Amino acid sequence: QLFGPSPAGFMVVQVLWHAMASLGVQRLARLLGASRHAALAGGLIFALHPVAVAPVSMLMARSDVVAACALVWCAVGWVGWCRAGRCANLLLLAAALVLALGSKEAAVIAPLIMGGWVLADPASRARWRRAALPLAAAAGLTVAYLVIRSRVLASDAAGLESVRTVLDPLRIWACLARYLQNLFPLWLTSGVRDVSPGEAASGPFIAAGLLTLGVALALTLWAGIRRRWEIVWALCWIGMALGPVLITAEIHVPAAGGKFPMADRWLYHALAPSAVIWALLLQHAEAAVGDRPQGRLARPAALVILGAAGPGQAALHPWP
């Protein structure tokens, strides 16, 4: 083995994938109009978020980390291609898409993310001919991947080739609310854990869930009214990333014991678009404040707060 019996080398590779994803978040935020300060803040939110601790710490979650990283860079290449063309963007898109699909089946949402951007961005809609062929190729590659995956699992892992879905309103409500709550930045610990049906139906949980979903709905309406379609697109990306784990019937989680299973590594796939949203909101706040003294103080203050969250998370979640 390249690293011998020590797990340190594998952990370094895992952290490097996460760091590459953080750079992708920063680059995507810049492409969507965020300033350097706001994009850096978005990258830091992703890099230091407590939701990332578990998947980055567990080698068994390598597929989640690599797939999420590749999807971010797939979005970078796609937005760049739709807006400016250039073969480099197309090559980045192709390489990232192949890497994402080769890492985990969660990456099958890539064509939906790409198509959503064409619908959301007026400039991309105006150049739809540029987007049509790569989008069709990405969709074809994804369908081929699903067919091959099903046949391989049918022959080598009988019973795993089919996925049964179930629409349990209480489960969808509880898990979606808890996942969205944990996408807010500046938490020092992750609150993602299995939720029992009794807890999900309790008054405090329902109140917190209603508040969370109300904030998400308000943000969506505000972005639509203000024509901030890039924020709407990122919100849809979050929904597409979380959707499969909310409706898949059999998710084998040890010791779930009749509870609704949840995991940080599943939420990790929605962390990148949420960090981009926070960067864009920070950019909006900067523009609203302008060059007033409080605006000049807000930028370094935000970076200091985000930077201070890192040591706190490291102290609360020591990595092996």
Contacts in CASP RR format, 6 or more apart in sequence:
PFRMAT RR
TARGET T0000
AUTHOR 0000-0000-0000
METHOD contacts of the structure
MODEL  1
QLFGPSPAGFMVVQVLWHAMASLGVQRLARLLGASRHAALAGGLIFALHP
VAVAPVSMLMARSDVVAACALVWCAVGWVGWCRAGRCANLLLLAAALVLA
LGSKEAAVIAPLIMGGWVLADPASRARWRRAALPLAAAAGLTVAYLVIRS
RVLASDAAGLESVRTVLDPLRIWACLARYLQNLFPLWLTSGVRDVSPGEA
ASGPFIAAGLLTLGVALALTLWAGIRRRWEIVWALCWIGMALGPVLITAE
IHVPAAGGKFPMADRWLYHALAPSAVIWALLLQHAEAAVGDRPQGRLARP
AALVILGAAGPGQAALHPWP
3 9 0 8 1.000
3 10 0 8 1.000
7 59 0 8 1.000
7 320 0 8 1.000
10 59 0 8 1.000
11 57 0 8 1.000
11 59 0 8 1.000
11 319 0 8 1.000
11 320 0 8 1.000
14 56 0 8 1.000
14 57 0 8 1.000
14 59 0 8 1.000
14 62 0 8 1.000
14 65 0 8 1.000
15 56 0 8 1.000
17 62 0 8 1.000
17 65 0 8 1.000
17 66 0 8 1.000
17 69 0 8 1.000
18 47 0 8 1.000
18 52 0 8 1.000
18 56 0 8 1.000
18 65 0 8 1.000
18 69 0 8 1.000
19 47 0 8 1.000
20 69 0 8 1.000
20 73 0 8 1.000
21 46 0 8 1.000
21 65 0 8 1.000
21 68 0 8 1.000
21 69 0 8 1.000
21 72 0 8 1.000
21 272 0 8 1.000
22 43 0 8 1.000
22 44 0 8 1.000
22 46 0 8 1.000
22 47 0 8 1.000
23 43 0 8 1.000
24 43 0 8 1.000
24 69 0 8 1.000
24 72 0 8 1.000
24 73 0 8 1.000
24 76 0 8 1.000
24 272 0 8 1.000
25 42 0 8 1.000
25 43 0 8 1.000
25 46 0 8 1.000
25 72 0 8 1.000
25 272 0 8 1.000
25 275 0 8 1.000
25 276 0 8 1.000
25 279 0 8 1.000
26 39 0 8 1.000
26 40 0 8 1.000
26 42 0 8 1.000
26 43 0 8 1.000
26 279 0 8 1.000
27 39 0 8 1.000
27 76 0 8 1.000
28 72 0 8 1.000
28 75 0 8 1.000
28 76 0 8 1.000
28 79 0 8 1.000
28 272 0 8 1.000
28 276 0 8 1.000
29 38 0 8 1.000
29 39 0 8 1.000
29 42 0 8 1.000
29 43 0 8 1.000
29 275 0 8 1.000
29 276 0 8 1.000
29 279 0 8 1.000
29 280 0 8 1.000
30 36 0 8 1.000
30 39 0 8 1.000
31 76 0 8 1.000
31 79 0 8 1.000
31 80 0 8 1.000
31 83 0 8 1.000
32 79 0 8 1.000
32 230 0 8 1.000
32 276 0 8 1.000
32 280 0 8 1.000
33 230 0 8 1.000
33 280 0 8 1.000
33 283 0 8 1.000
34 42 0 8 1.000
34 276 0 8 1.000
34 279 0 8 1.000
34 280 0 8 1.000
34 282 0 8 1.000
34 283 0 8 1.000
35 283 0 8 1.000
35 286 0 8 1.000
37 282 0 8 1.000
37 286 0 8 1.000
37 299 0 8 1.000
37 302 0 8 1.000
37 303 0 8 1.000
38 279 0 8 1.000
38 280 0 8 1.000
38 282 0 8 1.000
38 283 0 8 1.000
38 286 0 8 1.000
39 279 0 8 1.000
40 303 0 8 1.000
41 278 0 8 1.000
41 279 0 8 1.000
41 282 0 8 1.000
41 302 0 8 1.000
41 303 0 8 1.000
41 306 0 8 1.000
42 275 0 8 1.000
42 276 0 8 1.000
42 278 0 8 1.000
42 279 0 8 1.000
42 282 0 8 1.000
43 275 0 8 1.000
43 279 0 8 1.000
44 303 0 8 1.000
44 306 0 8 1.000
44 307 0 8 1.000
45 185 0 8 1.000
45 275 0 8 1.000
45 278 0 8 1.000
45 279 0 8 1.000
45 306 0 8 1.000
46 52 0 8 1.000
46 271 0 8 1.000
46 272 0 8 1.000
46 275 0 8 1.000
48 306 0 8 1.000
48 307 0 8 1.000
48 309 0 8 1.000
48 310 0 8 1.000
48 313 0 8 1.000
49 185 0 8 1.000
49 187 0 8 1.000
49 271 0 8 1.000
49 275 0 8 1.000
50 182 0 8 1.000
50 187 0 8 1.000
50 188 0 8 1.000
50 189 0 8 1.000
50 190 0 8 1.000
50 313 0 8 1.000
50 316 0 8 1.000
50 317 0 8 1.000
51 182 0 8 1.000
51 183 0 8 1.000
51 190 0 8 1.000
51 192 0 8 1.000
51 264 0 8 1.000
51 267 0 8 1.000
51 268 0 8 1.000
51 271 0 8 1.000
52 264 0 8 1.000
52 268 0 8 1.000
52 271 0 8 1.000
53 190 0 8 1.000
53 264 0 8 1.000
53 313 0 8 1.000
53 317 0 8 1.000
53 319 0 8 1.000
54 61 0 8 1.000
54 190 0 8 1.000
54 263 0 8 1.000
54 264 0 8 1.000
54 265 0 8 1.000
55 61 0 8 1.000
55 64 0 8 1.000
55 65 0 8 1.000
55 264 0 8 1.000
55 265 0 8 1.000
55 268 0 8 1.000
56 65 0 8 1.000
56 319 0 8 1.000
57 317 0 8 1.000
57 319 0 8 1.000
57 320 0 8 1.000
58 265 0 8 1.000
61 265 0 8 1.000
61 268 0 8 1.000
63 103 0 8 1.000
63 104 0 8 1.000
64 104 0 8 1.000
64 106 0 8 1.000
64 265 0 8 1.000
64 266 0 8 1.000
64 268 0 8 1.000
64 269 0 8 1.000
65 268 0 8 1.000
66 99 0 8 1.000
66 100 0 8 1.000
66 103 0 8 1.000
66 104 0 8 1.000
67 100 0 8 1.000
67 102 0 8 1.000
67 103 0 8 1.000
67 104 0 8 1.000
67 106 0 8 1.000
67 107 0 8 1.000
67 269 0 8 1.000
68 268 0 8 1.000
68 269 0 8 1.000
68 271 0 8 1.000
68 272 0 8 1.000
70 96 0 8 1.000
70 97 0 8 1.000
70 99 0 8 1.000
70 100 0 8 1.000
70 103 0 8 1.000
70 107 0 8 1.000
71 96 0 8 1.000
71 100 0 8 1.000
71 107 0 8 1.000
71 109 0 8 1.000
71 110 0 8 1.000
71 113 0 8 1.000
71 269 0 8 1.000
71 272 0 8 1.000
72 272 0 8 1.000
73 92 0 8 1.000
73 96 0 8 1.000
74 92 0 8 1.000
74 93 0 8 1.000
74 96 0 8 1.000
74 97 0 8 1.000
74 100 0 8 1.000
74 110 0 8 1.000
74 113 0 8 1.000
74 114 0 8 1.000
75 113 0 8 1.000
75 114 0 8 1.000
75 117 0 8 1.000
75 237 0 8 1.000
76 92 0 8 1.000
76 96 0 8 1.000
77 89 0 8 1.000
77 90 0 8 1.000
77 92 0 8 1.000
77 93 0 8 1.000
77 96 0 8 1.000
78 89 0 8 1.000
78 93 0 8 1.000
78 113 0 8 1.000
78 114 0 8 1.000
78 117 0 8 1.000
78 134 0 8 1.000
79 117 0 8 1.000
79 121 0 8 1.000
80 86 0 8 1.000
80 89 0 8 1.000
81 89 0 8 1.000
81 90 0 8 1.000
81 93 0 8 1.000
81 130 0 8 1.000
81 131 0 8 1.000
81 134 0 8 1.000
82 117 0 8 1.000
82 118 0 8 1.000
82 121 0 8 1.000
82 123 0 8 1.000
82 124 0 8 1.000
82 127 0 8 1.000
82 130 0 8 1.000
82 131 0 8 1.000
83 121 0 8 1.000
83 123 0 8 1.000
83 124 0 8 1.000
85 130 0 8 1.000
90 134 0 8 1.000
93 134 0 8 1.000
93 138 0 8 1.000
97 107 0 8 1.000
97 110 0 8 1.000
97 138 0 8 1.000
97 141 0 8 1.000
98 141 0 8 1.000
100 107 0 8 1.000
100 110 0 8 1.000
101 107 0 8 1.000
101 108 0 8 1.000
101 110 0 8 1.000
101 141 0 8 1.000
101 142 0 8 1.000
101 145 0 8 1.000
102 145 0 8 1.000
105 146 0 8 1.000
105 149 0 8 1.000
106 241 0 8 1.000
106 244 0 8 1.000
106 269 0 8 1.000
108 142 0 8 1.000
108 145 0 8 1.000
108 146 0 8 1.000
109 237 0 8 1.000
109 240 0 8 1.000
109 241 0 8 1.000
110 138 0 8 1.000
110 142 0 8 1.000
111 135 0 8 1.000
111 138 0 8 1.000
111 139 0 8 1.000
111 140 0 8 1.000
111 142 0 8 1.000
112 240 0 8 1.000
113 237 0 8 1.000
113 240 0 8 1.000
114 131 0 8 1.000
114 134 0 8 1.000
114 135 0 8 1.000
114 138 0 8 1.000
115 131 0 8 1.000
115 135 0 8 1.000
116 233 0 8 1.000
116 236 0 8 1.000
117 124 0 8 1.000
117 233 0 8 1.000
118 124 0 8 1.000
118 125 0 8 1.000
118 128 0 8 1.000
118 131 0 8 1.000
118 135 0 8 1.000
119 125 0 8 1.000
120 229 0 8 1.000
120 230 0 8 1.000
120 232 0 8 1.000
120 233 0 8 1.000
120 236 0 8 1.000
121 229 0 8 1.000
121 230 0 8 1.000
121 233 0 8 1.000
122 229 0 8 1.000
124 131 0 8 1.000
149 161 0 8 1.000
150 161 0 8 1.000
150 162 0 8 1.000
151 161 0 8 1.000
153 159 0 8 1.000
153 160 0 8 1.000
153 161 0 8 1.000
154 161 0 8 1.000
163 248 0 8 1.000
163 249 0 8 1.000
164 248 0 8 1.000
164 249 0 8 1.000
164 250 0 8 1.000
165 247 0 8 1.000
165 248 0 8 1.000
165 249 0 8 1.000
166 247 0 8 1.000
166 248 0 8 1.000
166 249 0 8 1.000
167 247 0 8 1.000
170 197 0 8 1.000
170 200 0 8 1.000
170 201 0 8 1.000
170 260 0 8 1.000
171 200 0 8 1.000
171 246 0 8 1.000
171 260 0 8 1.000
172 246 0 8 1.000
172 247 0 8 1.000
173 200 0 8 1.000
173 209 0 8 1.000
174 195 0 8 1.000
174 199 0 8 1.000
174 200 0 8 1.000
174 205 0 8 1.000
174 260 0 8 1.000
175 195 0 8 1.000
175 242 0 8 1.000
175 245 0 8 1.000
175 246 0 8 1.000
175 260 0 8 1.000
175 262 0 8 1.000
176 213 0 8 1.000
176 242 0 8 1.000
176 246 0 8 1.000
177 205 0 8 1.000
177 208 0 8 1.000
177 209 0 8 1.000
177 212 0 8 1.000
177 213 0 8 1.000
178 191 0 8 1.000
178 192 0 8 1.000
178 195 0 8 1.000
178 209 0 8 1.000
178 262 0 8 1.000
179 192 0 8 1.000
179 242 0 8 1.000
179 262 0 8 1.000
179 267 0 8 1.000
179 270 0 8 1.000
180 212 0 8 1.000
180 213 0 8 1.000
180 216 0 8 1.000
180 238 0 8 1.000
181 191 0 8 1.000
181 208 0 8 1.000
181 209 0 8 1.000
181 212 0 8 1.000
182 190 0 8 1.000
182 191 0 8 1.000
182 192 0 8 1.000
182 267 0 8 1.000
183 238 0 8 1.000
183 267 0 8 1.000
183 270 0 8 1.000
183 271 0 8 1.000
183 274 0 8 1.000
185 275 0 8 1.000
185 278 0 8 1.000
185 306 0 8 1.000
185 309 0 8 1.000
186 305 0 8 1.000
186 306 0 8 1.000
186 309 0 8 1.000
188 309 0 8 1.000
188 312 0 8 1.000
188 313 0 8 1.000
188 316 0 8 1.000
189 313 0 8 1.000
189 316 0 8 1.000
189 317 0 8 1.000
190 264 0 8 1.000
192 262 0 8 1.000
192 263 0 8 1.000
192 264 0 8 1.000
192 267 0 8 1.000
193 262 0 8 1.000
194 253 0 8 1.000
194 256 0 8 1.000
194 257 0 8 1.000
194 259 0 8 1.000
194 260 0 8 1.000
194 261 0 8 1.000
194 262 0 8 1.000
195 205 0 8 1.000
195 259 0 8 1.000
195 260 0 8 1.000
195 262 0 8 1.000
196 258 0 8 1.000
196 259 0 8 1.000
196 260 0 8 1.000
197 258 0 8 1.000
197 259 0 8 1.000
197 260 0 8 1.000
199 205 0 8 1.000
200 260 0 8 1.000
216 235 0 8 1.000
219 231 0 8 1.000
219 235 0 8 1.000
219 277 0 8 1.000
220 232 0 8 1.000
220 235 0 8 1.000
222 228 0 8 1.000
223 229 0 8 1.000
223 231 0 8 1.000
223 232 0 8 1.000
223 235 0 8 1.000
224 231 0 8 1.000
224 232 0 8 1.000
228 280 0 8 1.000
228 284 0 8 1.000
230 280 0 8 1.000
231 277 0 8 1.000
231 280 0 8 1.000
231 281 0 8 1.000
234 273 0 8 1.000
234 274 0 8 1.000
234 276 0 8 1.000
234 277 0 8 1.000
234 280 0 8 1.000
235 273 0 8 1.000
235 277 0 8 1.000
237 270 0 8 1.000
237 273 0 8 1.000
238 270 0 8 1.000
238 273 0 8 1.000
238 274 0 8 1.000
239 270 0 8 1.000
241 269 0 8 1.000
241 270 0 8 1.000
241 273 0 8 1.000
242 266 0 8 1.000
242 267 0 8 1.000
242 269 0 8 1.000
242 270 0 8 1.000
245 251 0 8 1.000
245 266 0 8 1.000
251 261 0 8 1.000
253 261 0 8 1.000
253 263 0 8 1.000
282 302 0 8 1.000
285 298 0 8 1.000
286 295 0 8 1.000
286 298 0 8 1.000
286 299 0 8 1.000
289 295 0 8 1.000
289 298 0 8 1.000
END
